[in-house]
Amino acid sequence: MRFAAIGLDHRHIYHMVGGLLDAGADCAGFDPATSDPRVLAGFRERFPQLAEARADELLDDPTIELVVCAGIPSERGPLAIRAMRAGKDVMVDKPGVTSFEQLAAVEHAVAETGRIFSVCFSERFIVPSTIVAGKLIADGAIGRIVQTLGLGPHRLNRAIRPGWFFDKQYFGGILTDIASHQIDQFLHFTGSQDAEIVASGVGHFGAPDLPDFEDFGEVLLRSDRASGYIRVDWFTADGLPTWGDGRLTILGTEGTIELRKYLDIAGRPGTDHLFLVDKAGTRHIDASGEPLTYFRDLVADVTNRSERAVTQRHVFTVCRLALHAQDRAVRLPIGGTEAK
């Protein structure tokens, strides 16, 4: 399976391309156009064997079956539509779309062309502990799932962010962007086909010279099977040795699973720590060696027209719920007054 990379504006392009290469796919080339030269330099350093080409050349190449994109978020949907109408499947970084209008246009293009529009929800797809958690839940380890608690803290790294990063018209807002990860996980782990946004909020509590930048967000959502709470923010302190202490707690009727995805704070070294509590006691599982499946399954989906990696319905549902959460969010107060 041959693919091309177009849209090198976010570092997530590294694991998107690397994952496909590891799954046995062949990269036909990449378009070096970028809004962030540091991302391009990092890409060239990681993949010196890959050839450069203009986007139009890659889209016109009939041997390329898949286009991957981590461009400016507001540009991902339009590029995906171009690629699908050129006969190619698409895998984009989250958020896949930044508006309801884009979502409708992408849904129409999928129906029109029959192509795949996949969003790489990396906080599940490239995290081995989420795969182990899924297996434990399928085996009934903690009974019926009642609730998920998803925390998505991030380090701001302001000095290295391009200008569009702080402009909502380009990234869609903190819930459209980051919270899509936790919405994806809620639906997946609770086995929910859909959900409703019960309440959501966004706020700015940090840098006073960025008053319009949303650095905190929360969502309460509910399905016919379970409920979930999501908190996302840009307040990871510099002292943490990774970009964020991402956590997921899954409550079942017979126990709990907690994922400490990126570190066990002040404890065990490494990533992908899974803590299981059930009737037999408590247990720590090192899940870091669990093989990832998303990229391998996506390659198979492109070849076989299947839905092993993720269903199209799930992708669109996550996008829609994230947009609803953002659209309905109240502005959270600062010091007892309305944030401006």
Disulfide bonds with the S-S distance in Angstrom:
none
